[in-house]
Amino acid sequence: MGIFSGIWEGIKSIGKAVVGFVGKVASKIGPVVGKIAKTLGTIVGKIAPVIEVAVTVFEIIHKIVHSLGKAHGVEADDDAAEIGMKVEQDDKSIDDFDGNASEYLKYLKHNVKVDPEKLKNLSPEEKVCYQAVGTSLETKALKEKSGIELTPECLAFFARIVNEKLKGNTEWVELFINKLSEAGINNSQDLMDYLLGKKPENSDQISEIFSALDQENNLPFTKNELIREATAYYDRINKPEND
């Protein structure tokens, strides 16, 4: 598995494998993207410890980020793993674009090619590492373009629910995030804090958005159901990771 042989050998932890790979490409993606990727990998490893499920969860996370980014003018490949492969393969880094993830992604999409057979035949272990890097680059690009900051904790929370209970349908998540943004709530951590009972300053606004979406029948869960899901989720991700 090339670069992955040393990363994955003897490691049963998805999170540690992603962190190891991010370390290999750190100089290309920069510290901000690297931190997002490491955090995503660690959290996904806890909520989806089976590698095939982790790949699916990352696909859902990327679907959310990619859809929102595309709506705000982010030009990126449709496959997060392909982006990660291009990062590894090409000599340029995000620093060549003044730290701008949007411009870096645009360059990768239009100027770098990968072997389609290699992409098609990636092992799940390879794929999840590439996905983490590609998704994290798009997450930074989305913030650059729109001001919307999707935290790894929030992305993994929604992806877990979508995977386990909604058969991959992310439209309501995108609608929710857009409604929050329209109200000036661009940091998704405010929503997570609200669900955990931490009462951020914009709690009243978030409550109003919940009520409006509920009245429009645009939420697949009640607010109380999401609160219970968030509590269980945070209990899970805050447990020490097993090797």
N, C-alpha and C positions, 0 to 999 in steps of 0.2 A: 504493500500500500504506500510505498515511497515515504513521503514526509510523515505519514501517519503511523508508520510502523513503530517508531520510537515513542510517539505520543500515546498510542492506544495500548501497546503491549503491557500487560499486567495491570491495566486500569479498568476497573469495572464501573467507574463513575463517569457518566456522560458529561457532567459539569467540569470535571477535571480534564477530560479530553479536550473540550472546547477551550478551556483556559490555556491548555498547553499549545493548541494550534494558534490561538490569538497571540501568544508570545512569539511564535514563529513569524507572524506577519505584522507585528506591532509597529515596526518602523514605516510600514506602508499605509496603515489606517489611522495612526495617531492615537493619543491617549483617550480622547472622548469616545470615539467609536470602539476602541478596545475595551473600555470600561463597560459600555452598553453590552457588548458581545459576551464578555465574561459573566456579567450578571445574568443575562438571558440564559446562557448555558447552564449556570449553576441552578437557577430556578427551574428551568425545564427539566433538568436532570432529577429534581426532587418530585415534580408533579407527574413526570412521565419517565420513570426509570428504565422502561423497556425501550431499546433503541428505535425500533420501528414506530412506536407511539410518539417518541420524541421528534422524529422526522415529520410526522403528521402535525404535531403541535406547532413546530416551526413553520410549516407550510401555512397554517392558519394565521399565525402571527404576521408572516410576510404578506399574506393576502390583505390583511387589515392595513398595514403600513403602506403597501404598494398602491392600493386603491386610493387611499387618502392622498398619498404623495402625487400620484398621477393627476388627481383633480386640482392640485396646486402647482402643476408644472414641472414636477420632478421627472426627468428622463432616465429610466433605468431598465435593465433587462427584466423580463417577466419572472425569471427563475432566480431566486436568491442564491442557490448553490452555484449557478453559472457566474454570478457576480463574484462570489468568493473565490472561485477558480481563477477568474481573470485577475483578481488582486494578487493571488499567489504567483501567477504566471508572468505578469508584466513587470517591467522595471520601474515604472512611474509609481509615485505615492501620492497621498492626499496633500502632502506638503508642496508638490509641484503645482497645486491649484490653490495655494494660499490657505490650506485647511478647509476649503469649501467642498463638502461632500457632494453637493448637487453637480458641480462642474466635473468632479472626479468620476461620478457615476455616468455622466453624459459622455465623457471621454471613453470610459470602459465599454459602454454600449456600442459606440460608433467606430471604435478604433482597435478593439482587441477581440480576437476570435479564440474559441476553445474547440477542441476536438469533440464533435457531437457524440461520437461513440463513447468517449471517455466520460462525458457528462451523463449519458444514458446509463452507463454501467457502474456508476459510483456505488460503493458499498454504503450501507446506512451510516456507518461510523464516519466515513469521509463526508457524506452529504450533510450530516448535522453540523459538522464544523464549518463547512462552507456556508451553510444557511445562516449560521449565527453571524458571520462576518457580513454577508450580503444584506441581511435584514437590518443590522445595526447601522450600516452606512446609509440605508434609506431612512431610517429613523432620524438620524442627524439631518439629512437633507430635507425631510419634512419640516423639521423645526426651523431650518434656515428659510424655507420658502413661505411658511405660514405662521410660524410662532407656536404651533402645536407641539407640545412636548409629551411624547408617549413614553412613560417610564417602563422599564423592563417588568416591574411588578404588575403594573396595570395590564400590559400586553399579554403576559402569561396568564393572568387571571381570566381575562376574556377568552383567550384561546382554549383554556381548559374547559370552560363552560360550553363553548361552541363545539368542541370536539366530543365531549361526553353527552351533551343533551340536545344539540341543535343540528347535528349532521353536517357540520361545516359551514352553516349559513352565518355570514358575518355582517350582513346588511344592517342589522339593528345596532351593532357595535359602531359601525361607521356613522350611522344616523345620530347616535348618542353623542359621539365625540364631536361631530359637527355642531350639534345643538349647544354643547358646552362651549365650543369655540365662539359661536355666534353671541353667546352671553358674556364673552370676555374671559372665560375659564379655559386657559390654554394648557395648563399643567395637569395632566391626568392624575397626578398624585393627590390632588385636591379631592377628586372623586373617591379614590381609595380611602383617604382619611375620613371622608364623610361616611362611607359604608362601614368603617371600623369604629364609628362613634367618636371620632376625634374633633368634630365640629370645627372645620376650617372657617375662615372669615366669610367665605361665600356659600355657607351652608343653605341659607334661605334661597339663593338662586338655584342651587342644585335641587333642592326640594321642589321648586317650581317647575324645573325641567322634567323631573320624574312625574309630576302630576300631569303636565301637558302631554307627555308621551304616553302615559297610561290612558288618558282620555281619548287619545287618537288610536289606541290599540296597537301601538308601535313597539311595545315591550313584551318579550316572551316570558318575563318574570315580574313578579311584584317587587317593590322596593324591599320589603322584609325578606323575601326569598334571596335577593342579591346580598343583603346584609348577612344572612346566614352562610351563604356561599363564600363571601369574603372572609368571614371569621374562620371558617374551616380551612380555607386556602392559606391564610397567614399562619395558622397553627402548623400547617404542613411544611411551608417553605422555611419556617424558622427552626425546624428540627435539624440537628447536626446531620450532615451528609455522610453516608456510609461509603467506604471504599469499595 
